[in-house]
Amino acid sequence: MHAWRASLLRFDPHGQAVFDRDGLLVVGRDATGRAVVLAAGDHATLAPRHAHVPCTHLPGRILAPGFIDLHVHYPQTDVIGSPAESLLPWLERYTFPAEARFADPAHAAEVAGFFCDELLRHGVTTALAFCTSHPASVDALMAEAQRRRLRLIAGKCLQDRHSPDGVRDETEQSLIDTEALIQKWHGVDRLGYAITPRFAPTSTPAQLRGAGEIAARHPSVWIQSHVAENRDEIAWARALFPASRSYLAVYDDHGLMRRRAVYAHCIHFDDADRALMQHTGSAAAVCPTSNLFLGSGFFDFAGAARVPFAHGLASDVGGGTSFSPFATMRAAYFVGREGQTKPGLSLPPERLWWLHTAGAARALDLEGVVGNLQPGCEADFVVLDPEATPLLARRTRQAGSLAELLFALIVLGDDRVVGQTVISEAK
C-alpha cells in the first residue's frame, strides 16, 4: 500500500466533479493482484485510519485520473502535421505510404515504443488505437504497451479494397489474422483487442460481414472504425452501400454495432443515426483537433444531448494535431462554442475533463475500471502542476472555483503540466 497527499480530482457516478483541496489517495492490491484505489477523499478524514501507510506528500499538485484517448492511430505518428486539403487526399498522400512501412516489424516496434512513451508523457493511461493492416503492427504495439503496463485496446486494420498496394489486405486472410490476434492478445494483462474495419468504403461487404461474425463470437472484444467524418466520404459510402439507410447503418447491417463499438467522428448525423447509436449502445470518439485541421466539420454536442448516446474525447493523431488531452479539451470547447446548429453552447470545464476520463471509460464499457479515482478503480493517475508555466501559475493562483482552475488548465496547459504519470502500481 502507498498513499499520496495532494489536491484530488475524481467524479461521482453522475459525472459530477469531486474535488478535495487537501486530499488523500490510498493505493494497494486487490485480491487479484491489481493495483487499485482503496480510498480517496479528504485528508483529514482519511488520514487517521491510514496512518500506517507510507505517504508521498505533493503540496501544490493535483492528482487526477489518467486520461483516456478514445481514438488514435499509432502508425500515423510520423505524419502528424502534414498539410492536405481534406481527408481523402490526406489519406492518399501521407497516411497510406506511411502505413505501408509497418510491414517491417523493426519499424513497427520502433514507432510503437515512441508512441507509447508519448501517450504516457501526456498523461494518457488508456487508449483505443488503430494499427495497420499488417499483423506485425499489432504485435509490436501490444508488446510495447504490455512492457509499460498501459491499458491498451488495438486491432489490425481490415481494408480489402480501394486501398493501395502495401496496405490492402485479402478478405479471407484478414479474418483469419483477426481471429489469431484475438487469441494472442485479448485479455492478456491490461490489453484488449478491437475488430478494426478501417472504414466502410475500404472493406467489401464480405469483409464487413466476416468482421461482424467474429464480433458475435467474441462479445468481450471491442469494435472500432470511422463514420460520417467527411461529406465526400459519406457520398462514397452511400454509393457503395445503397441498400443501407445511412453510412452509420452500413455497420449495423453487418453486425458491427453494439456495446464496446466505438466510431470515430460521427459528425454528419441525423437523429435517426443518433437513435441507432443509443439503441445499440455504441459510442462516438469525438476528435476536435482532427476535424478542425482537416476541415471535416463539427461534432454536434447539442444533438448528442437531445438524443443521448455515449461519447468521449480523442486525439485522432495523426489527423489530430496533438497527443495532449489539454489540446483536445480546448478544441472541443471551441467546437462547442462555434460549431453547433445554434452557436454558443459552452461546455463546462468539468464536463470536458469527464469526457476525457470517466466519460470515455463509460464509452469503452470500462466504467469503474479506469478513468476515475474512486475506490475499486485501477490506480492510473497523473500528477498535475498547476504552476507549470509562469502564465499558468499567475492564472491558477487567482482561480476562485474548481471550474476556473480546470478551465485555466485546459486553455493554458500542455504536456508541461503533467509532472508524473503513474500506471497501475502500488507505488
C-alpha positions in Angstrom: 0.0 0.0 0.0 1.0 3.6 -0.6 -0.7 6.9 -0.1 -0.4 10.2 -2.0 -1.4 13.5 -0.4 -2.3 16.4 -2.8 -5.4 18.0 -4.2 -7.6 15.3 -5.6 -10.0 15.3 -8.6 -12.4 12.5 -9.3 -16.0 12.0 -10.5 -19.2 10.7 -8.9 -21.5 8.2 -10.7 -23.5 11.1 -12.2 -20.4 12.6 -13.8 -20.1 15.5 -11.3 -16.6 16.5 -10.4 -15.5 15.9 -6.8 -12.5 17.9 -5.6 -10.6 17.7 -2.3 -8.2 20.6 -2.0 -6.2 18.6 0.6 -6.9 15.1 -0.5 -5.6 11.6 0.1 -5.3 8.8 -2.4 -4.6 5.3 -1.0 -3.5 2.6 -3.4 -3.0 -1.1 -2.9 -3.5 -4.5 -4.4 -6.9 -6.2 -4.6 -7.5 -9.9 -4.3 -6.5 -10.4 -8.0 -3.2 -8.5 -7.6 -4.4 -5.4 -9.5 -3.2 -2.1 -8.1 -6.4 -0.2 -7.3 -7.7 2.8 -5.4 -8.5 1.7 -1.8 -9.6 5.1 -0.5 -9.9 8.6 -1.9 -11.1 11.7 -0.2 -10.4 14.5 2.3 -7.0 14.0 4.0 -8.2 15.0 7.5 -11.0 12.4 7.3 -8.9 9.5 5.8 -5.5 10.0 7.4 -6.2 8.6 10.9 -7.3 5.2 9.5 -4.3 5.1 7.1 -1.6 6.4 9.4 0.4 3.2 8.9 0.6 3.6 5.1 3.7 5.3 3.6 2.7 8.6 2.1 4.1 10.8 -0.6 3.2 14.5 0.1 2.9 16.6 -3.0 1.9 20.1 -1.9 0.6 22.3 -4.7 0.0 19.4 -7.0 -3.3 17.8 -8.3 -3.9 14.1 -8.6 -6.3 13.4 -11.4 -7.4 10.3 -13.3 -5.2 9.2 -16.2 -6.6 10.4 -19.4 -8.3 8.1 -21.9 -7.8 8.6 -25.7 -10.8 7.0 -27.5 -9.3 7.1 -31.0 -5.7 7.3 -32.0 -3.6 5.9 -34.9 -0.1 4.8 -33.8 1.1 4.3 -37.4 0.3 7.9 -38.1 2.8 9.3 -35.5 5.1 10.4 -38.3 2.5 12.1 -40.4 1.1 14.4 -37.8 1.1 18.0 -39.1 1.1 17.0 -42.8 -0.9 19.5 -44.9 -3.7 18.5 -47.2 -6.9 20.0 -48.5 -9.2 17.3 -46.9 -9.5 13.8 -45.5 -9.3 11.6 -48.6 -6.3 13.4 -50.3 -4.6 13.3 -46.9 -5.0 9.6 -46.7 -3.7 9.0 -50.2 -0.7 11.4 -49.9 0.6 10.7 -46.4 -1.2 8.0 -44.5 -1.2 5.1 -46.8 2.5 5.5 -47.7 3.5 5.8 -44.0 1.4 2.7 -43.1 3.0 0.6 -45.8 6.2 0.8 -43.9 4.7 -1.2 -41.0 5.2 -4.5 -42.9 8.7 -4.2 -41.4 8.5 -5.5 -37.7 11.5 -3.4 -36.7 10.0 -0.2 -37.9 6.7 -1.1 -36.3 8.4 -1.8 -32.9 10.4 1.5 -33.0 7.3 3.6 -33.7 5.3 1.7 -31.2 7.8 2.4 -28.4 7.9 6.1 -29.3 4.1 6.2 -29.5 3.6 4.6 -26.0 6.1 7.0 -24.5 4.2 10.0 -26.0 0.9 8.8 -24.5 2.5 8.5 -21.1 4.3 11.8 -21.3 1.0 13.5 -22.0 -0.8 11.7 -19.1 -2.8 9.2 -21.3 -3.0 5.8 -19.5 -5.7 4.1 -21.6 -6.0 4.2 -25.4 -8.1 2.7 -28.2 -5.7 2.6 -31.1 -5.6 1.7 -34.8 -2.7 -0.4 -36.1 -2.1 -1.1 -39.8 -3.3 -4.0 -41.9 -0.1 -5.8 -41.0 -0.4 -8.3 -38.1 3.2 -7.4 -37.1 2.0 -3.9 -36.4 -0.4 -5.2 -33.7 2.2 -7.4 -32.2 4.6 -4.5 -31.9 2.2 -2.2 -30.3 0.8 -4.7 -27.9 4.3 -5.8 -26.8 5.3 -2.2 -26.1 2.1 -1.4 -24.2 2.5 -4.5 -22.1 6.0 -3.6 -21.2 4.8 -0.2 -19.9 1.7 -1.7 -18.3 -0.6 0.6 -20.3 -4.2 -0.4 -20.7 -4.4 -0.5 -24.4 -7.0 -1.8 -26.9 -6.0 -2.1 -30.5 -6.5 -4.0 -33.7 -5.4 -4.8 -37.2 -7.0 -2.7 -40.0 -9.3 -4.5 -42.3 -9.2 -3.0 -45.8 -9.5 -5.3 -48.7 -10.5 -2.8 -51.4 -10.0 0.8 -52.5 -6.5 0.8 -50.9 -3.1 0.9 -52.5 -0.6 -1.9 -52.6 1.2 -2.2 -49.4 -1.8 -1.7 -47.1 -4.6 -3.6 -48.9 -5.3 -7.0 -47.3 -7.0 -10.1 -48.6 -10.5 -10.8 -47.3 -10.2 -14.4 -46.0 -6.7 -14.0 -44.6 -7.6 -10.7 -42.9 -10.3 -12.5 -40.9 -8.1 -15.4 -40.1 -5.4 -12.9 -38.9 -8.0 -11.1 -36.8 -9.1 -14.3 -35.0 -5.5 -15.3 -34.4 -4.7 -11.8 -32.9 -7.7 -12.0 -30.6 -6.5 -15.3 -29.3 -3.0 -14.0 -28.9 -3.6 -10.6 -27.2 -7.2 -10.1 -26.0 -7.4 -10.2 -22.2 -3.6 -10.6 -21.7 -2.6 -8.4 -18.8 -4.2 -5.0 -19.5 -4.6 -5.5 -23.2 -7.7 -5.8 -25.3 -8.5 -6.4 -29.0 -10.6 -4.3 -31.3 -12.0 -5.6 -34.6 -11.0 -2.7 -36.9 -12.5 -2.2 -40.3 -10.7 1.0 -41.5 -14.0 2.5 -42.7 -16.8 1.1 -44.8 -15.6 2.2 -48.2 -12.3 0.2 -47.9 -14.0 -3.0 -46.9 -16.0 -5.3 -49.1 -19.4 -6.5 -47.8 -17.8 -9.9 -47.4 -15.1 -8.5 -45.1 -17.6 -6.4 -43.1 -19.9 -9.5 -42.8 -16.9 -11.6 -41.6 -15.9 -9.0 -39.1 -19.5 -8.9 -37.7 -19.4 -12.7 -37.4 -16.2 -12.6 -35.4 -17.7 -9.9 -33.2 -20.7 -12.2 -32.5 -18.3 -15.0 -31.4 -16.3 -12.7 -29.2 -18.7 -10.4 -27.3 -15.9 -9.1 -25.0 -13.7 -7.6 -27.7 -14.2 -4.1 -29.0 -15.1 -2.8 -32.4 -13.7 0.4 -33.9 -14.0 2.3 -37.2 -14.7 5.7 -38.7 -18.1 7.1 -39.8 -19.6 10.4 -41.1 -16.4 12.4 -40.9 -16.3 14.0 -44.3 -19.0 14.7 -46.9 -17.1 13.2 -49.8 -16.5 10.1 -47.7 -20.3 9.9 -46.9 -21.2 10.1 -50.6 -18.7 7.4 -51.4 -20.1 5.1 -48.7 -23.7 5.6 -49.8 -22.8 4.8 -53.4 -21.1 1.6 -52.3 -23.8 0.5 -49.9 -27.1 1.8 -51.5 -29.3 -0.6 -49.5 -28.2 0.9 -46.1 -30.3 3.8 -44.7 -27.2 5.8 -43.9 -23.4 5.5 -43.7 -23.7 4.5 -40.0 -26.3 1.9 -40.8 -23.8 0.1 -43.0 -22.1 -1.1 -39.8 -25.3 -2.1 -38.2 -26.4 -4.0 -41.3 -23.2 -6.1 -40.9 -23.4 -6.8 -37.2 -20.9 -4.2 -36.1 -22.9 -2.0 -33.7 -23.2 -2.9 -30.0 -21.7 -2.1 -26.7 -17.9 -1.8 -27.0 -18.3 -0.5 -30.5 -16.6 2.9 -30.9 -17.0 5.0 -34.0 -14.7 8.0 -34.6 -16.1 11.4 -35.7 -19.9 10.9 -36.0 -20.1 14.5 -37.3 -22.8 14.4 -40.1 -25.5 12.6 -38.2 -29.3 12.9 -38.2 -31.5 12.0 -35.2 -32.1 8.5 -36.7 -28.3 7.9 -36.6 -28.2 9.2 -33.0 -31.0 6.9 -32.0 -29.2 4.0 -33.6 -26.1 4.7 -31.5 -28.3 4.9 -28.5 -30.2 1.7 -29.2 -27.2 -0.4 -29.9 -25.0 1.1 -27.1 -22.3 2.1 -29.5 -20.2 5.2 -28.7 -18.6 8.1 -30.5 -15.0 9.2 -30.3 -15.1 12.9 -30.7 -11.9 14.2 -32.5 -12.0 18.0 -32.5 -8.4 18.8 -33.4 -8.5 16.4 -36.4 -11.9 17.7 -37.5 -10.7 21.3 -37.3 -7.4 20.5 -39.0 -8.9 18.6 -42.0 -12.0 20.9 -42.3 -14.3 17.9 -41.8 -17.0 19.6 -39.7 -18.1 19.8 -36.1 -19.4 17.2 -33.7 -22.9 18.2 -32.7 -22.8 18.2 -28.8 -26.3 19.6 -28.6 -27.6 16.8 -30.9 -25.8 14.2 -28.7 -27.6 15.7 -25.7 -31.0 15.8 -27.5 -30.8 12.1 -28.5 -28.3 10.9 -25.9 -25.6 8.4 -26.8 -22.2 7.7 -25.3 -19.3 9.8 -26.4 -15.9 10.9 -25.3 -12.8 12.7 -26.5 -10.0 11.5 -28.7 -6.8 12.9 -30.2 -7.0 11.1 -33.6 -3.3 11.5 -34.1 -2.1 11.9 -36.9 -5.1 13.7 -38.4 -5.3 15.2 -34.9 -2.7 17.7 -34.2 -1.5 16.8 -30.7 -1.2 13.9 -28.2 -2.1 16.4 -25.5 -5.5 16.0 -23.8 -5.4 19.7 -23.0 -5.3 20.5 -26.7 -8.2 18.1 -27.3 -10.3 19.5 -24.5 -9.5 23.1 -25.7 -10.5 22.3 -29.2 -13.7 20.6 -28.0 -14.6 23.8 -26.2 -14.1 25.8 -29.4 -16.3 23.4 -31.3 -19.0 23.7 -28.7 -18.9 27.4 -28.9 -18.9 27.8 -32.7 -19.8 24.5 -34.4 -23.4 23.9 -33.3 -26.6 24.4 -35.1 -27.3 27.1 -32.6 -23.8 28.6 -31.7 -23.0 29.5 -28.2 -23.0 26.2 -26.4 -20.5 26.4 -23.6 -19.2 23.0 -22.4 -18.3 23.3 -18.7 -14.7 22.5 -17.9 -15.7 19.7 -15.6 -17.7 18.2 -18.4 -14.7 18.4 -20.8 -12.5 16.7 -18.3 -15.1 14.0 -17.7 -15.3 13.3 -21.4 -11.6 12.6 -21.5 -11.6 10.4 -18.3 -14.6 8.8 -16.7 -16.9 9.6 -19.6 -14.5 8.0 -22.0 -14.4 5.0 -19.7 -18.1 4.7 -19.9 -18.0 4.9 -23.7 -15.5 2.0 -23.6 -17.7 -0.1 -21.3 -14.9 0.3 -18.7 -16.8 2.5 -16.2 -15.5 1.8 -12.7 -12.3 0.2 -14.1 -10.3 3.2 -15.5 -10.8 6.9 -15.9 -11.6 7.7 -12.3 -10.1 7.7 -8.8 -13.0 6.2 -6.9 -12.3 3.1 -4.7 -12.0 0.0 -6.9 -10.7 1.7 -10.0 -7.3 0.8 -11.3 -4.7 3.1 -10.0 -3.8 5.1 -13.1 -3.4 8.7 -12.4 -1.5 11.9 -13.3 0.3 14.4 -11.0 -0.5 17.8 -12.4 1.4 21.0 -11.7 -1.0 24.0 -12.0 2.0 26.3 -11.9 4.0 24.6 -14.7 4.5 27.8 -16.6 4.6 31.4 -15.4 1.4 32.4 -17.1 -0.5 29.3 -15.9 0.8 29.9 -12.4 -0.4 33.5 -12.4 -3.8 32.5 -13.6 -4.4 29.4 -11.4 -3.4 31.4 -8.3 -6.4 33.6 -9.0 -8.9 30.8 -9.6 -11.9 31.3 -7.4 -13.6 27.9 -8.1 -12.9 24.4 -9.4 -14.4 25.4 -12.8 -11.9 28.3 -13.1 -9.0 26.1 -12.1 -9.8 23.4 -14.6 -10.6 25.9 -17.4 -7.3 27.6 -16.9 -5.5 24.3 -17.2 -7.5 23.4 -20.3 -6.9 26.8 -22.0 -3.2 27.3 -21.0 -2.0 23.8 -20.3 0.2 21.4 -22.3 2.5 18.4 -21.6 4.5 20.5 -19.1 1.5 20.3 -16.7 1.9 16.5 -16.4 4.6 16.2 -13.8 4.2 12.4 -13.5 2.1 9.6 -14.9 1.5 6.7 -12.5 0.4 3.4 -14.1 -1.5 0.9 -12.1 1.1 0.2 -9.4 1.1 0.4 -5.7 3.9 2.9 -5.6 
